[in-house]
Amino acid sequence: MSSPEKNFPFTSSHIREFKKELIKAGGFIPLMVQKEAIKRCDWINYISIYKDIEEYKTKYLTGAYKSLRSLYDTEMPYIFWNTFYEIAIEN
């Protein structure tokens, strides 16, 4: 397992929860569709953009992820979740 500094801002608790969600969703892309970070149209994936990042944080950074709200600062949730995914698969 990687050091906590390397995983910042994600804790082992965040990573465990994310891995559970990945398994339940059936993979990263299906999870991103569930989290509305990606939209599918005719089997093409499009990265979603949210001008109101507070609304997105309120909807998807809940439970185990609530502590990450202050660090979330992008209109493109895919960027946030992809970084999270890269760290999760290394651990």
Jmol script that loads the backbone (N, CA, C; Angstrom):
load data "model"
ATOM      1  N   MET A   1       0.844  -1.190   0.000  1.00  0.00           N
ATOM      2  CA  MET A   1       0.000   0.000   0.000  1.00  0.00           C
ATOM      3  C   MET A   1       0.878   1.238   0.000  1.00  0.00           C
ATOM      4  N   SER A   2       0.468   2.240  -0.720  1.00  0.00           N
ATOM      5  CA  SER A   2       1.226   3.483  -0.818  1.00  0.00           C
ATOM      6  C   SER A   2       1.122   4.291   0.464  1.00  0.00           C
ATOM      7  N   SER A   3       2.041   5.220   0.624  1.00  0.00           N
ATOM      8  CA  SER A   3       2.037   6.075   1.806  1.00  0.00           C
ATOM      9  C   SER A   3       0.874   7.058   1.745  1.00  0.00           C
ATOM     10  N   PRO A   4       0.391   7.479   2.913  1.00  0.00           N
ATOM     11  CA  PRO A   4      -0.720   8.451   2.943  1.00  0.00           C
ATOM     12  C   PRO A   4      -0.390   9.744   2.200  1.00  0.00           C
ATOM     13  N   GLU A   5       0.882  10.181   2.260  1.00  0.00           N
ATOM     14  CA  GLU A   5       1.269  11.413   1.566  1.00  0.00           C
ATOM     15  C   GLU A   5       1.074  11.268   0.062  1.00  0.00           C
ATOM     16  N   LYS A   6       1.387  10.088  -0.482  1.00  0.00           N
ATOM     17  CA  LYS A   6       1.256   9.860  -1.917  1.00  0.00           C
ATOM     18  C   LYS A   6      -0.216   9.843  -2.342  1.00  0.00           C
ATOM     19  N   ASN A   7      -1.087   9.447  -1.435  1.00  0.00           N
ATOM     20  CA  ASN A   7      -2.516   9.324  -1.731  1.00  0.00           C
ATOM     21  C   ASN A   7      -3.298  10.594  -1.456  1.00  0.00           C
ATOM     22  N   PHE A   8      -2.672  11.608  -0.903  1.00  0.00           N
ATOM     23  CA  PHE A   8      -3.380  12.837  -0.560  1.00  0.00           C
ATOM     24  C   PHE A   8      -4.154  13.372  -1.761  1.00  0.00           C
ATOM     25  N   PRO A   9      -5.387  13.761  -1.580  1.00  0.00           N
ATOM     26  CA  PRO A   9      -6.133  13.984  -0.344  1.00  0.00           C
ATOM     27  C   PRO A   9      -6.992  12.786   0.078  1.00  0.00           C
ATOM     28  N   PHE A  10      -6.807  11.653  -0.578  1.00  0.00           N
ATOM     29  CA  PHE A  10      -7.660  10.495  -0.315  1.00  0.00           C
ATOM     30  C   PHE A  10      -7.101   9.635   0.811  1.00  0.00           C
ATOM     31  N   THR A  11      -7.972   9.288   1.755  1.00  0.00           N
ATOM     32  CA  THR A  11      -7.582   8.437   2.879  1.00  0.00           C
ATOM     33  C   THR A  11      -7.859   6.980   2.527  1.00  0.00           C
ATOM     34  N   SER A  12      -7.369   6.068   3.355  1.00  0.00           N
ATOM     35  CA  SER A  12      -7.664   4.654   3.109  1.00  0.00           C
ATOM     36  C   SER A  12      -9.162   4.381   3.153  1.00  0.00           C
ATOM     37  N   SER A  13      -9.881   5.115   3.974  1.00  0.00           N
ATOM     38  CA  SER A  13     -11.332   4.961   4.036  1.00  0.00           C
ATOM     39  C   SER A  13     -11.978   5.377   2.712  1.00  0.00           C
ATOM     40  N   HIS A  14     -11.529   6.483   2.159  1.00  0.00           N
ATOM     41  CA  HIS A  14     -12.038   6.925   0.852  1.00  0.00           C
ATOM     42  C   HIS A  14     -11.753   5.862  -0.208  1.00  0.00           C
ATOM     43  N   ILE A  15     -10.548   5.356  -0.208  1.00  0.00           N
ATOM     44  CA  ILE A  15     -10.130   4.380  -1.223  1.00  0.00           C
ATOM     45  C   ILE A  15     -10.927   3.090  -1.109  1.00  0.00           C
ATOM     46  N   ARG A  16     -11.128   2.611   0.118  1.00  0.00           N
ATOM     47  CA  ARG A  16     -11.936   1.392   0.323  1.00  0.00           C
ATOM     48  C   ARG A  16     -13.349   1.584  -0.218  1.00  0.00           C
ATOM     49  N   GLU A  17     -13.963   2.722   0.096  1.00  0.00           N
ATOM     50  CA  GLU A  17     -15.331   2.996  -0.363  1.00  0.00           C
ATOM     51  C   GLU A  17     -15.385   3.073  -1.884  1.00  0.00           C
ATOM     52  N   PHE A  18     -14.405   3.735  -2.473  1.00  0.00           N
ATOM     53  CA  PHE A  18     -14.366   3.869  -3.924  1.00  0.00           C
ATOM     54  C   PHE A  18     -14.227   2.502  -4.587  1.00  0.00           C
ATOM     55  N   LYS A  19     -13.376   1.642  -4.046  1.00  0.00           N
ATOM     56  CA  LYS A  19     -13.202   0.295  -4.606  1.00  0.00           C
ATOM     57  C   LYS A  19     -14.511  -0.499  -4.531  1.00  0.00           C
ATOM     58  N   LYS A  20     -15.237  -0.355  -3.432  1.00  0.00           N
ATOM     59  CA  LYS A  20     -16.544  -1.023  -3.306  1.00  0.00           C
ATOM     60  C   LYS A  20     -17.491  -0.531  -4.399  1.00  0.00           C
ATOM     61  N   GLU A  21     -17.508   0.778  -4.621  1.00  0.00           N
ATOM     62  CA  GLU A  21     -18.374   1.349  -5.652  1.00  0.00           C
ATOM     63  C   GLU A  21     -17.975   0.866  -7.044  1.00  0.00           C
ATOM     64  N   LEU A  22     -16.681   0.763  -7.291  1.00  0.00           N
ATOM     65  CA  LEU A  22     -16.205   0.264  -8.592  1.00  0.00           C
ATOM     66  C   LEU A  22     -16.712  -1.147  -8.855  1.00  0.00           C
ATOM     67  N   ILE A  23     -16.605  -1.995  -7.851  1.00  0.00           N
ATOM     68  CA  ILE A  23     -17.046  -3.385  -7.993  1.00  0.00           C
ATOM     69  C   ILE A  23     -18.552  -3.434  -8.223  1.00  0.00           C
ATOM     70  N   LYS A  24     -19.293  -2.700  -7.402  1.00  0.00           N
ATOM     71  CA  LYS A  24     -20.756  -2.701  -7.514  1.00  0.00           C
ATOM     72  C   LYS A  24     -21.219  -2.185  -8.879  1.00  0.00           C
ATOM     73  N   ALA A  25     -20.553  -1.147  -9.389  1.00  0.00           N
ATOM     74  CA  ALA A  25     -20.946  -0.547 -10.674  1.00  0.00           C
ATOM     75  C   ALA A  25     -20.500  -1.393 -11.862  1.00  0.00           C
ATOM     76  N   GLY A  26     -19.473  -2.219 -11.662  1.00  0.00           N
ATOM     77  CA  GLY A  26     -18.976  -3.047 -12.754  1.00  0.00           C
ATOM     78  C   GLY A  26     -17.817  -2.419 -13.509  1.00  0.00           C
ATOM     79  N   GLY A  27     -17.175  -1.409 -12.909  1.00  0.00           N
ATOM     80  CA  GLY A  27     -16.015  -0.787 -13.534  1.00  0.00           C
ATOM     81  C   GLY A  27     -16.054   0.724 -13.437  1.00  0.00           C
ATOM     82  N   PHE A  28     -14.983   1.324 -13.913  1.00  0.00           N
ATOM     83  CA  PHE A  28     -14.831   2.769 -13.793  1.00  0.00           C
ATOM     84  C   PHE A  28     -15.827   3.555 -14.649  1.00  0.00           C
ATOM     85  N   ILE A  29     -15.948   3.198 -15.916  1.00  0.00           N
ATOM     86  CA  ILE A  29     -16.860   3.944 -16.799  1.00  0.00           C
ATOM     87  C   ILE A  29     -18.308   3.841 -16.306  1.00  0.00           C
ATOM     88  N   PRO A  30     -18.801   2.633 -15.979  1.00  0.00           N
ATOM     89  CA  PRO A  30     -20.169   2.576 -15.443  1.00  0.00           C
ATOM     90  C   PRO A  30     -20.352   3.410 -14.167  1.00  0.00           C
ATOM     91  N   LEU A  31     -19.313   3.449 -13.330  1.00  0.00           N
ATOM     92  CA  LEU A  31     -19.400   4.263 -12.116  1.00  0.00           C
ATOM     93  C   LEU A  31     -19.446   5.752 -12.462  1.00  0.00           C
ATOM     94  N   MET A  32     -18.677   6.142 -13.453  1.00  0.00           N
ATOM     95  CA  MET A  32     -18.685   7.549 -13.865  1.00  0.00           C
ATOM     96  C   MET A  32     -20.029   7.950 -14.464  1.00  0.00           C
ATOM     97  N   VAL A  33     -20.679   7.025 -15.130  1.00  0.00           N
ATOM     98  CA  VAL A  33     -22.028   7.293 -15.640  1.00  0.00           C
ATOM     99  C   VAL A  33     -22.979   7.473 -14.456  1.00  0.00           C
ATOM    100  N   GLN A  34     -22.860   6.601 -13.446  1.00  0.00           N
ATOM    101  CA  GLN A  34     -23.707   6.718 -12.253  1.00  0.00           C
ATOM    102  C   GLN A  34     -23.484   8.040 -11.539  1.00  0.00           C
ATOM    103  N   LYS A  35     -22.239   8.484 -11.475  1.00  0.00           N
ATOM    104  CA  LYS A  35     -21.905   9.728 -10.782  1.00  0.00           C
ATOM    105  C   LYS A  35     -22.071  10.948 -11.689  1.00  0.00           C
ATOM    106  N   GLU A  36     -22.610  10.717 -12.881  1.00  0.00           N
ATOM    107  CA  GLU A  36     -22.869  11.764 -13.864  1.00  0.00           C
ATOM    108  C   GLU A  36     -21.616  12.571 -14.208  1.00  0.00           C
ATOM    109  N   ALA A  37     -20.472  11.913 -14.159  1.00  0.00           N
ATOM    110  CA  ALA A  37     -19.220  12.526 -14.590  1.00  0.00           C
ATOM    111  C   ALA A  37     -19.029  12.287 -16.084  1.00  0.00           C
ATOM    112  N   ILE A  38     -19.731  11.276 -16.584  1.00  0.00           N
ATOM    113  CA  ILE A  38     -19.730  10.953 -18.010  1.00  0.00           C
ATOM    114  C   ILE A  38     -21.176  10.764 -18.436  1.00  0.00           C
ATOM    115  N   LYS A  39     -21.488  11.253 -19.623  1.00  0.00           N
ATOM    116  CA  LYS A  39     -22.803  11.016 -20.215  1.00  0.00           C
ATOM    117  C   LYS A  39     -22.591  10.183 -21.463  1.00  0.00           C
ATOM    118  N   ARG A  40     -23.477   9.235 -21.684  1.00  0.00           N
ATOM    119  CA  ARG A  40     -23.394   8.390 -22.870  1.00  0.00           C
ATOM    120  C   ARG A  40     -24.486   8.774 -23.850  1.00  0.00           C
ATOM    121  N   CYS A  41     -24.080   8.852 -25.110  1.00  0.00           N
ATOM    122  CA  CYS A  41     -25.030   9.131 -26.178  1.00  0.00           C
ATOM    123  C   CYS A  41     -24.615   8.281 -27.369  1.00  0.00           C
ATOM    124  N   ASP A  42     -25.486   7.384 -27.763  1.00  0.00           N
ATOM    125  CA  ASP A  42     -25.185   6.479 -28.876  1.00  0.00           C
ATOM    126  C   ASP A  42     -23.844   5.772 -28.681  1.00  0.00           C
ATOM    127  N   TRP A  43     -23.605   5.278 -27.464  1.00  0.00           N
ATOM    128  CA  TRP A  43     -22.397   4.511 -27.133  1.00  0.00           C
ATOM    129  C   TRP A  43     -21.121   5.341 -27.160  1.00  0.00           C
ATOM    130  N   ILE A  44     -21.261   6.645 -27.186  1.00  0.00           N
ATOM    131  CA  ILE A  44     -20.097   7.524 -27.090  1.00  0.00           C
ATOM    132  C   ILE A  44     -20.132   8.168 -25.710  1.00  0.00           C
ATOM    133  N   ASN A  45     -18.971   8.192 -25.047  1.00  0.00           N
ATOM    134  CA  ASN A  45     -18.872   8.802 -23.727  1.00  0.00           C
ATOM    135  C   ASN A  45     -18.454  10.256 -23.859  1.00  0.00           C
ATOM    136  N   TYR A  46     -19.186  11.136 -23.166  1.00  0.00           N
ATOM    137  CA  TYR A  46     -18.873  12.555 -23.136  1.00  0.00           C
ATOM    138  C   TYR A  46     -18.612  12.955 -21.689  1.00  0.00           C
ATOM    139  N   ILE A  47     -17.555  13.707 -21.471  1.00  0.00           N
ATOM    140  CA  ILE A  47     -17.259  14.196 -20.131  1.00  0.00           C
ATOM    141  C   ILE A  47     -18.243  15.315 -19.800  1.00  0.00           C
ATOM    142  N   SER A  48     -18.868  15.189 -18.634  1.00  0.00           N
ATOM    143  CA  SER A  48     -19.852  16.185 -18.188  1.00  0.00           C
ATOM    144  C   SER A  48     -19.160  17.414 -17.617  1.00  0.00           C
ATOM    145  N   ILE A  49     -19.822  18.553 -17.775  1.00  0.00           N
ATOM    146  CA  ILE A  49     -19.346  19.810 -17.210  1.00  0.00           C
ATOM    147  C   ILE A  49     -20.464  20.385 -16.350  1.00  0.00           C
ATOM    148  N   TYR A  50     -20.113  20.787 -15.133  1.00  0.00           N
ATOM    149  CA  TYR A  50     -21.070  21.366 -14.198  1.00  0.00           C
ATOM    150  C   TYR A  50     -20.586  22.743 -13.788  1.00  0.00           C
ATOM    151  N   LYS A  51     -21.304  23.767 -14.203  1.00  0.00           N
ATOM    152  CA  LYS A  51     -20.943  25.135 -13.814  1.00  0.00           C
ATOM    153  C   LYS A  51     -21.155  25.350 -12.321  1.00  0.00           C
ATOM    154  N   ASP A  52     -22.164  24.682 -11.762  1.00  0.00           N
ATOM    155  CA  ASP A  52     -22.455  24.801 -10.327  1.00  0.00           C
ATOM    156  C   ASP A  52     -21.787  23.640  -9.594  1.00  0.00           C
ATOM    157  N   ILE A  53     -20.514  23.834  -9.239  1.00  0.00           N
ATOM    158  CA  ILE A  53     -19.797  22.728  -8.595  1.00  0.00           C
ATOM    159  C   ILE A  53     -20.328  22.440  -7.198  1.00  0.00           C
ATOM    160  N   GLU A  54     -20.918  23.429  -6.554  1.00  0.00           N
ATOM    161  CA  GLU A  54     -21.499  23.197  -5.230  1.00  0.00           C
ATOM    162  C   GLU A  54     -22.644  22.193  -5.308  1.00  0.00           C
ATOM    163  N   GLU A  55     -23.444  22.303  -6.346  1.00  0.00           N
ATOM    164  CA  GLU A  55     -24.554  21.362  -6.535  1.00  0.00           C
ATOM    165  C   GLU A  55     -24.016  19.940  -6.733  1.00  0.00           C
ATOM    166  N   TYR A  56     -22.978  19.799  -7.532  1.00  0.00           N
ATOM    167  CA  TYR A  56     -22.393  18.478  -7.762  1.00  0.00           C
ATOM    168  C   TYR A  56     -21.826  17.911  -6.462  1.00  0.00           C
ATOM    169  N   LYS A  57     -21.113  18.737  -5.716  1.00  0.00           N
ATOM    170  CA  LYS A  57     -20.534  18.274  -4.453  1.00  0.00           C
ATOM    171  C   LYS A  57     -21.628  17.803  -3.497  1.00  0.00           C
ATOM    172  N   THR A  58     -22.713  18.550  -3.429  1.00  0.00           N
ATOM    173  CA  THR A  58     -23.819  18.193  -2.537  1.00  0.00           C
ATOM    174  C   THR A  58     -24.447  16.862  -2.928  1.00  0.00           C
ATOM    175  N   LYS A  59     -24.481  16.593  -4.220  1.00  0.00           N
ATOM    176  CA  LYS A  59     -25.108  15.370  -4.711  1.00  0.00           C
ATOM    177  C   LYS A  59     -24.184  14.154  -4.617  1.00  0.00           C
ATOM    178  N   TYR A  60     -22.893  14.325  -4.906  1.00  0.00           N
ATOM    179  CA  TYR A  60     -22.010  13.166  -5.042  1.00  0.00           C
ATOM    180  C   TYR A  60     -20.885  13.069  -4.028  1.00  0.00           C
ATOM    181  N   LEU A  61     -20.559  14.140  -3.347  1.00  0.00           N
ATOM    182  CA  LEU A  61     -19.537  14.047  -2.305  1.00  0.00           C
ATOM    183  C   LEU A  61     -20.244  13.987  -0.959  1.00  0.00           C
ATOM    184  N   THR A  62     -20.802  12.835  -0.714  1.00  0.00           N
ATOM    185  CA  THR A  62     -21.572  12.582   0.503  1.00  0.00           C
ATOM    186  C   THR A  62     -20.972  11.381   1.218  1.00  0.00           C
ATOM    187  N   GLY A  63     -21.497  11.091   2.379  1.00  0.00           N
ATOM    188  CA  GLY A  63     -21.038   9.917   3.121  1.00  0.00           C
ATOM    189  C   GLY A  63     -19.529   9.948   3.328  1.00  0.00           C
ATOM    190  N   ALA A  64     -18.874   8.883   2.901  1.00  0.00           N
ATOM    191  CA  ALA A  64     -17.418   8.751   3.074  1.00  0.00           C
ATOM    192  C   ALA A  64     -16.643   9.857   2.369  1.00  0.00           C
ATOM    193  N   TYR A  65     -17.248  10.471   1.352  1.00  0.00           N
ATOM    194  CA  TYR A  65     -16.544  11.481   0.562  1.00  0.00           C
ATOM    195  C   TYR A  65     -16.804  12.918   1.011  1.00  0.00           C
ATOM    196  N   LYS A  66     -17.650  13.103   1.983  1.00  0.00           N
ATOM    197  CA  LYS A  66     -18.039  14.459   2.393  1.00  0.00           C
ATOM    198  C   LYS A  66     -16.828  15.307   2.787  1.00  0.00           C
ATOM    199  N   SER A  67     -15.833  14.692   3.391  1.00  0.00           N
ATOM    200  CA  SER A  67     -14.643  15.440   3.820  1.00  0.00           C
ATOM    201  C   SER A  67     -13.826  15.973   2.644  1.00  0.00           C
ATOM    202  N   LEU A  68     -14.113  15.514   1.438  1.00  0.00           N
ATOM    203  CA  LEU A  68     -13.384  15.957   0.249  1.00  0.00           C
ATOM    204  C   LEU A  68     -14.006  17.195  -0.405  1.00  0.00           C
ATOM    205  N   ARG A  69     -15.147  17.620   0.084  1.00  0.00           N
ATOM    206  CA  ARG A  69     -15.855  18.743  -0.549  1.00  0.00           C
ATOM    207  C   ARG A  69     -15.008  20.001  -0.663  1.00  0.00           C
ATOM    208  N   SER A  70     -14.269  20.320   0.374  1.00  0.00           N
ATOM    209  CA  SER A  70     -13.487  21.563   0.339  1.00  0.00           C
ATOM    210  C   SER A  70     -12.344  21.484  -0.674  1.00  0.00           C
ATOM    211  N   LEU A  71     -11.971  20.280  -1.082  1.00  0.00           N
ATOM    212  CA  LEU A  71     -10.870  20.100  -2.030  1.00  0.00           C
ATOM    213  C   LEU A  71     -11.346  19.961  -3.470  1.00  0.00           C
ATOM    214  N   TYR A  72     -12.645  19.801  -3.655  1.00  0.00           N
ATOM    215  CA  TYR A  72     -13.203  19.627  -4.996  1.00  0.00           C
ATOM    216  C   TYR A  72     -13.391  20.998  -5.626  1.00  0.00           C
ATOM    217  N   ASP A  73     -12.715  21.244  -6.750  1.00  0.00           N
ATOM    218  CA  ASP A  73     -12.788  22.580  -7.345  1.00  0.00           C
ATOM    219  C   ASP A  73     -12.794  22.563  -8.875  1.00  0.00           C
ATOM    220  N   THR A  74     -13.440  21.564  -9.453  1.00  0.00           N
ATOM    221  CA  THR A  74     -13.453  21.471 -10.915  1.00  0.00           C
ATOM    222  C   THR A  74     -14.875  21.416 -11.456  1.00  0.00           C
ATOM    223  N   GLU A  75     -15.057  21.946 -12.647  1.00  0.00           N
ATOM    224  CA  GLU A  75     -16.354  21.847 -13.328  1.00  0.00           C
ATOM    225  C   GLU A  75     -16.488  20.497 -14.032  1.00  0.00           C
ATOM    226  N   MET A  76     -15.399  19.752 -14.070  1.00  0.00           N
ATOM    227  CA  MET A  76     -15.389  18.450 -14.758  1.00  0.00           C
ATOM    228  C   MET A  76     -15.147  17.342 -13.732  1.00  0.00           C
ATOM    229  N   PRO A  77     -16.211  16.771 -13.180  1.00  0.00           N
ATOM    230  CA  PRO A  77     -16.054  15.753 -12.149  1.00  0.00           C
ATOM    231  C   PRO A  77     -15.173  14.583 -12.574  1.00  0.00           C
ATOM    232  N   TYR A  78     -15.136  14.285 -13.863  1.00  0.00           N
ATOM    233  CA  TYR A  78     -14.311  13.180 -14.349  1.00  0.00           C
ATOM    234  C   TYR A  78     -12.856  13.351 -13.927  1.00  0.00           C
ATOM    235  N   ILE A  79     -12.353  14.568 -13.947  1.00  0.00           N
ATOM    236  CA  ILE A  79     -10.968  14.821 -13.559  1.00  0.00           C
ATOM    237  C   ILE A  79     -10.733  14.407 -12.112  1.00  0.00           C
ATOM    238  N   PHE A  80     -11.651  14.789 -11.241  1.00  0.00           N
ATOM    239  CA  PHE A  80     -11.565  14.424  -9.824  1.00  0.00           C
ATOM    240  C   PHE A  80     -11.610  12.917  -9.651  1.00  0.00           C
ATOM    241  N   TRP A  81     -12.609  12.251 -10.246  1.00  0.00           N
ATOM    242  CA  TRP A  81     -12.783  10.812 -10.058  1.00  0.00           C
ATOM    243  C   TRP A  81     -11.673  10.018 -10.734  1.00  0.00           C
ATOM    244  N   ASN A  82     -11.156  10.493 -11.848  1.00  0.00           N
ATOM    245  CA  ASN A  82     -10.080   9.786 -12.525  1.00  0.00           C
ATOM    246  C   ASN A  82      -8.806   9.782 -11.668  1.00  0.00           C
ATOM    247  N   THR A  83      -8.506  10.902 -11.040  1.00  0.00           N
ATOM    248  CA  THR A  83      -7.364  10.961 -10.126  1.00  0.00           C
ATOM    249  C   THR A  83      -7.575   9.986  -8.981  1.00  0.00           C
ATOM    250  N   PHE A  84      -8.778   9.965  -8.450  1.00  0.00           N
ATOM    251  CA  PHE A  84      -9.151   9.049  -7.376  1.00  0.00           C
ATOM    252  C   PHE A  84      -8.962   7.598  -7.847  1.00  0.00           C
ATOM    253  N   TYR A  85      -9.412   7.292  -9.034  1.00  0.00           N
ATOM    254  CA  TYR A  85      -9.304   5.950  -9.597  1.00  0.00           C
ATOM    255  C   TYR A  85      -7.848   5.526  -9.739  1.00  0.00           C
ATOM    256  N   GLU A  86      -7.006   6.409 -10.243  1.00  0.00           N
ATOM    257  CA  GLU A  86      -5.586   6.087 -10.404  1.00  0.00           C
ATOM    258  C   GLU A  86      -4.940   5.746  -9.080  1.00  0.00           C
ATOM    259  N   ILE A  87      -5.279   6.475  -8.032  1.00  0.00           N
ATOM    260  CA  ILE A  87      -4.741   6.187  -6.703  1.00  0.00           C
ATOM    261  C   ILE A  87      -5.312   4.874  -6.171  1.00  0.00           C
ATOM    262  N   ALA A  88      -6.609   4.655  -6.377  1.00  0.00           N
ATOM    263  CA  ALA A  88      -7.254   3.443  -5.861  1.00  0.00           C
ATOM    264  C   ALA A  88      -6.662   2.173  -6.482  1.00  0.00           C
ATOM    265  N   ILE A  89      -6.362   2.190  -7.767  1.00  0.00           N
ATOM    266  CA  ILE A  89      -5.844   0.961  -8.386  1.00  0.00           C
ATOM    267  C   ILE A  89      -4.392   0.696  -7.994  1.00  0.00           C
ATOM    268  N   GLU A  90      -3.699   1.703  -7.490  1.00  0.00           N
ATOM    269  CA  GLU A  90      -2.334   1.505  -7.004  1.00  0.00           C
ATOM    270  C   GLU A  90      -2.317   0.931  -5.606  1.00  0.00           C
ATOM    271  N   ASN A  91      -3.443   0.987  -4.898  1.00  0.00           N
ATOM    272  CA  ASN A  91      -3.496   0.543  -3.490  1.00  0.00           C
ATOM    273  C   ASN A  91      -4.206  -0.782  -3.351  1.00  0.00           C
TER     274      ASN A  91
END
end "model"
wireframe off; spacefill off
backbone 0.3
color backbone group
